[in-house]
Every structure is written in C-alpha cells, then in structure tokens.
C-alpha cells in the first residue's frame, strides 16, 4: 500500500483570497480577486479543494481515493 501527503504551496505569489461564512446549516467560501491571481490546483484550508484536472490525474493512479 502506498501513502502520500499533499500540502498546499503557501508560497505562491498572487494567490487567490478565500473568505468564508458559516451558519448552522452550511459553510460558504468566496474566492476573491480580479481574475489574474494564481489559482492553485490544490487548496488545503479552510476546506480541502482540488481542481478537476488534478482530480482526473489522481484518479488515473488511485481509483479508490475518497474525496
């Protein structure tokens, strides 16, 4: 069995800003910016998010990943 750990690159310049709002029923995240920010394929916090392209790539190697 193989294990690996993915971490968000916190050193990206001009990274996207994330604002969150919480209620009793849900959490809402807003991705702010002007459209020219660096949009990483993997965001670790406040909740794990990954791009569709990264998800397709991971699925090629591991078909039993739980998202």
C-alpha positions as CSV (number, residue, x, y, z in Angstrom):
1,X,0.0,0.0,0.0
2,X,1.3,3.5,-0.9
3,X,0.8,6.6,1.1
4,X,1.5,10.2,0.3
5,X,0.7,13.6,1.7
6,X,-0.3,16.6,-0.3
7,X,0.1,20.1,1.0
8,X,-0.9,23.4,-0.3
9,X,2.0,25.6,-1.6
10,X,1.7,28.6,0.7
11,X,4.5,30.4,-1.1
12,X,2.5,31.1,-4.3
13,X,2.7,34.7,-5.3
14,X,-0.5,36.5,-6.0
15,X,-2.6,33.6,-4.6
16,X,-6.3,33.6,-4.5
17,X,-8.0,35.0,-1.4
18,X,-10.6,32.9,0.3
19,X,-13.3,34.4,2.5
20,X,-15.7,32.1,4.5
21,X,-19.0,32.5,6.2
22,X,-20.5,29.9,8.5
23,X,-24.1,29.2,9.6
24,X,-25.7,26.3,11.4
25,X,-26.5,24.6,8.1
26,X,-23.5,25.2,5.8
27,X,-20.2,26.9,5.1
28,X,-19.8,29.2,2.2
29,X,-16.5,30.1,0.6
30,X,-15.9,33.0,-1.7
31,X,-12.9,33.1,-4.0
32,X,-12.0,36.7,-4.3
33,X,-9.8,38.6,-6.7
34,X,-9.5,40.4,-10.1
35,X,-9.1,37.3,-12.2
36,X,-5.4,37.4,-12.6
37,X,-4.5,35.6,-9.4
38,X,-2.6,32.3,-9.2
39,X,-5.3,29.6,-8.8
40,X,-3.7,26.6,-7.3
41,X,-4.9,23.1,-8.2
42,X,-5.0,22.1,-4.5
43,X,-6.3,24.2,-1.6
44,X,-5.7,22.7,1.8
45,X,-7.6,25.1,4.1
46,X,-10.2,26.1,5.2
47,X,-11.5,23.0,3.5
48,X,-9.7,20.7,1.0
49,X,-10.5,21.6,-2.6
50,X,-8.9,20.4,-5.8
51,X,-9.2,21.3,-9.4
52,X,-11.0,19.0,-11.8
53,X,-7.7,18.5,-13.7
54,X,-5.9,17.4,-10.5
55,X,-8.8,15.1,-9.6
56,X,-8.6,13.4,-13.0
57,X,-4.9,12.9,-12.6
58,X,-5.2,11.4,-9.1
59,X,-7.9,9.1,-10.3
60,X,-5.6,7.7,-13.0
61,X,-3.2,6.5,-10.4
62,X,-5.5,5.6,-7.5
63,X,-9.1,4.6,-8.3
64,X,-10.2,4.2,-4.7
65,X,-9.5,7.7,-3.4
66,X,-12.2,9.1,-1.2
67,X,-12.8,12.8,-1.7
